[in-house]
Amino acid sequence: MLAKLKFNGAPVLVTGGGQGIGKAAADALAELGAHVIIAERNENTLEAATADIRSRGGTCDFYTLDVSDEQAVNRVAQDIEAKFGTLKALVNNAGNNFRTPLHELSTEKWQEIRGVNLDAVFYMCRAFIPLLLKAQNPSIVNVASSFGVIGNPLMPVYCATKGAVVNLSRQLAIDYGPKGLRVNSLCPGPTRSPRVQGYIDKGLTDPKKLEAQVMLNRLATCDEIGDVAAFLASDAASFMNGSTVVVDGGQTIN
Ligand SMILES: NC(=O)c1ccc[n+]([C@@H]2O[C@H](COP(=O)([O-])OP(=O)(O)OC[C@H]3O[C@@H](n4cnc5c(N)ncnc54)[C@H](O)[C@@H]3O)[C@@H](O)[C@H]2O)c1
């Protein structure tokens, strides 16, 4: 089992890996011996995350990338193909949220959130599937949300796009499973990432209400989600394909 968790220097790409769940996934993958490639739009966190992984002995490359920019995604894919020729795993983690009732949601905001949560998953998968198909036992981990399997107040575009990511992952698992590429979605429950902590600090989110939804009575740490992303990307999850992996402390069972 331990040997199957090891990446032996194979390249793995994590989007939005500058902070939060993406950084935790990048950390876990680096610890397991992957050559981590972080694609992130925030240059400051991107550089800090890369330096942090390298300082602990991991190997890491980085790209400043807005994953909702189709052409930029294609350019990064060409560059990674030229450098590595292949990609062992892709973790589509970058995402965002916007809270409002649907009748007050602007078309611009709908398109912006859809761009990062859903369109980007399409762009990334399309650009990188050819490289993944050249790797041994490749996989895609699409980070959706517990709100991709249940509804939540004031999150129409988030719930819609995360639900779409869950079912797109199932669909891709059907098309590419026979070719050896596994595709799974990972659905975190409430997690104390910098974004969520920011909502709490600004009084936009009441942590007690979130904790009350979770049967473990607390929010997840980013590591608790990132570790599962690394497992799903690894050969230890070799029979997982098309799964919706809910990691929510018992939020959605109640
Ligand atoms: N934190 C939670 O409670 C929670 C719960 C369920 C699902 N998720 C999902 O997990 C993922 C990570 O969330 P988080 O809470 O760690 O968020 P976060 O905001 O703390 O981190 C997200 C990272 O993605 C980057 N990013 C955002 N848009 C980008 C873009 N267009 N291109 C490239 N990078 C971009 C950000 O700069 C940031 O570094 C998201 O997809 C989110 O929807 C989070």
The ligand as a Gaussian input file, in Angstrom:
#p B3LYP/6-31G(d) Opt

LIG

0 1
 N      -13.121000      25.780000       1.940000
 C      -14.263000      25.120000       1.863000
 O      -15.070000      25.104000       2.816000
 C      -14.591000      24.330000       0.614000
 C      -15.656000      23.426000       0.683000
 C      -15.985000      22.712000      -0.472000
 C      -15.266000      22.881000      -1.623000
 N      -14.225000      23.776000      -1.655000
 C      -13.528000      23.922000      -2.928000
 O      -12.148000      23.707000      -2.741000
 C      -11.407000      24.490000      -3.682000
 C      -10.377000      25.318000      -2.939000
 O      -11.069000      26.181000      -2.057000
 P      -10.377000      26.933000      -0.834000
 O      -11.441000      27.080000       0.201000
 O       -9.084000      26.305000      -0.508000
 O      -10.198000      28.387000      -1.504000
 P       -9.082000      29.512000      -1.383000
 O       -9.697000      30.736000      -1.971000
 O       -8.540000      29.606000       0.008000
 O       -7.960000      28.974000      -2.378000
 C       -8.251000      28.893000      -3.757000
 C       -7.011000      29.160000      -4.557000
 O       -7.376000      29.127000      -5.948000
 C       -6.839000      30.270000      -6.592000
 N       -7.691000      30.653000      -7.703000
 C       -8.937000      31.170000      -7.659000
 N       -9.374000      31.442000      -8.873000
 C       -8.391000      31.089000      -9.733000
 C       -8.247000      31.129000     -11.132000
 N       -9.219000      31.623000     -11.917000
 N       -7.114000      30.664000     -11.689000
 C       -6.121000      30.169000     -10.907000
 N       -6.184000      30.131000      -9.578000
 C       -7.312000      30.584000      -8.999000
 C       -6.813000      31.351000      -5.518000
 O       -5.888000      32.393000      -5.832000
 C       -6.415000      30.555000      -4.286000
 O       -5.020000      30.425000      -4.155000
 C      -12.427000      25.310000      -4.448000
 O      -12.743000      24.679000      -5.657000
 C      -13.623000      25.316000      -3.522000
 O      -14.836000      25.514000      -4.195000
 C      -13.877000      24.489000      -0.565000

